[in-house]
Amino acid sequence: MSPKSYYAEGDGPEDIPLFNVETWLYEDFEPGRKWRSIRRTISEGEAMLFNSLVMDNHPYVADDIFTSEEGIFGRRLVAGAMVFAYGLGLMAHNNVNTFSYGYDKLRFIKPVFIGDTIQTVRTNLEKRPKYKDMGLVTVSYEVFKNEGELALYAEHIQTVKYRDPAAHTPQT
């Protein structure tokens, strides 16, 4: 039995709008616009799972005795790669018209510790034509911990489809 047979005519899966998906195009990108994410507390279990998945066994993220007796912070850190991944994940937009081009200016400004709560602010920075069918947009991610301490900053460059390719002059 095909999936279509479970739905009334005109109400098949392809007729139902997708959830949590954006479809904005290059022309819709507004420099200066900001969003903030929900908050998320990072637990010890998920921090250790992340460390084991990426083989990060540095004493500052994996050794409680070292960090409490010899470390400069007195407690274990959350791996910077995890803060980066979670911070950006909090703002994942699932736009079917964008593709990651790269990241710039990634900085770990303050340490994030197990039990800290993070929140991300995404700001649209700029856009410029690039290719025949796609331009580049740049957004910043500011990941704050606890009560508003900036912990991480990064800029994400993405390619995004034009609504009207003929209106843009390729730069490459």
N, C-alpha and C positions, 0 to 999 in steps of 0.2 A: 504494500500500500504506500503510495507516494505521500510525502508531507502535505502536499496540496489538498489531498482528500480529507484532511482533518479540519479544513476551513471552509466557510461558506464562499460562494463565488464572489470575487472581488475583495476577499478578506484573507488572502494567502499571506505567507511570511513576507514576500516581497512587497506587499501592500501595507504592511505595518511599519511605522517609522522606527528607525533604530534608536535605541536608548544610549545616552552618554556619547554621542557622536556629534562633532561639529562639521560644518561644511563651508565655513567662510573662505573667501578667496583674497588674493593680493589687494584688490581694490577696497575690501572691507576692513583691512588692518588700519587701526587708528593709533598713531604714535601718541604716547602719553597716557593711554588708558591703563588702568591698574585693576588687578583682582587679588584677593587673598584666599587662601585655602582654609579648610578646617584644620584644627590642631591634631597632633598625634604624639602620644607618649611612646618612647622607645624602651622596650623591656629588655631585661637581661637575656632571656631566652632567645629572642629574635636577634639580638646583637651577637650572641655566641653562634647561632645558626649561620648568620651572614659571614662571620669570621671563618667558620669551617667550610662554607661553600666557596669562598674566594681564597682559601689557604692563608689567611692573615693571622699569624700567630705571634705578632709583635707583643712584647710584654705589656705595653700600655693599653692594649685592647683585650688581652687574654689572661693576664696573670694578676690576680687580686693581691697576692702577697707582695709582689714586686711593686705594684702601684701604691700600696699603702705604706710600705717600708722604705722604698727608694725613689719612687716616682715624684715628679715635681708637682703633680696635681692632687696626690693623696687618694685617688680613686681611678677606676678604669674609664677609659674613653670609649665612645662609639667610633668605629672606624670612619674616617673621612669619606671613603667611597660610599659607605652606607648612608651617611648624612646627605651626600650629594644625590644618591639614588632616591631616597625617601623624599627629600625636599622637592625634587623635580616631579616625582611621582604624585605628590599631593596636588600638583597643577596639571597633570596629564589631561590633555584635551581631546585626544583621539580624532583629530581633524583628518579626514580622508583626502584632503587637498594639500597637505604639508608633508615635508620629508626633512629629517634632520641633516644639516650640512656640517655642523660642528659646534664646539664650545670654545669660548675665549674667556680670559680673565677669571678663571676659577681660583678662588681664594678661600682658605679656611681661616676665618678671622678669630673665632673663639672656640675653645674645645666644647664638644657636646658629650655629656656623660650619660651613662645608663640611668634611666629614670627621667631624663629631661624630656620636655614636651616641645615639639617644633611646629612651626607654621611658616608657610611660604607666601611671599608677595611677588607676583609676576607683573612686570611693567613692559608695555610695548615701547621699544626705543626708536627704531627707524625701519624704513623699507627703501629698497632701491631695485630697479630693474636689473636682471642678470642674464637670463637665457631667453630663447625664443618663446617658450611657453610658461616660464616660471621666473618670479623675482625672488629676492632675498628679504627676509624680515629678521630683525634682531629683537629679542626680549631679554630682560634681566630677571634673574631669580635671586631674591634675598630670603635666606632661610634664617628665621629668628628662633631663639630658644627661650623657653620659659616666659618671662615677662618682658619680651621685646628686645633681648640682646641679639645683635646681628652676629650670626655664627658662620654663615657661608654666603658668598656672592659668586655668581657665574652669569655669563651671557651666552644665550643659545641662539645660533643662527640656523634658520630654516629656509628651505626653498618652499614656495607656495605658488600654486597654479594661478594664472591670470584668468579673469572672467573674459577679458577681451585682449588676446595676445597681440592683435594688430595695433593696439594703442600704446604699445611699449617697444622701445628700441633695445635689442639685446646689447649687453656690455661686454660679451666675450666673443 
